[in-house]
Amino acid sequence: MTTSWICPIGIIGTGAVIWLLLYLLYGTQRRSQDVPGYLREPPTGWKPCEVGYLCKWGQLDAQDMTAMIMDLVRRGVLRFVAPEATTTR
């Protein structure tokens, strides 16, 4: 029985060919045609808290809330008044 090695070699070879075909068909990522450049500011028409919500996959934190408040101050919806400094001697 000198041909007992043919079956394992055939199985390994068939598996390698199937793996190669699947890799060539599905294994590589497709390249995107229109990759946006680096953005330093939120897209036009988007509020800073909306961008933070989307970038963090649906979670808000204190920075997003602060950005929302400062955006409302910038747009004139809220008015920020600093308290007067008091000194005690």
Buried (B, 14 or more C-beta within 10 A) or exposed (E): EEEEEEEEEEEEEEEEEEEEEEEEEEEEEEEEEEEEEEEEEBEEEEBBBBBBBEEEEEEEEEEBEEBBBBBBEEEEEEEEEEEEEEEEE
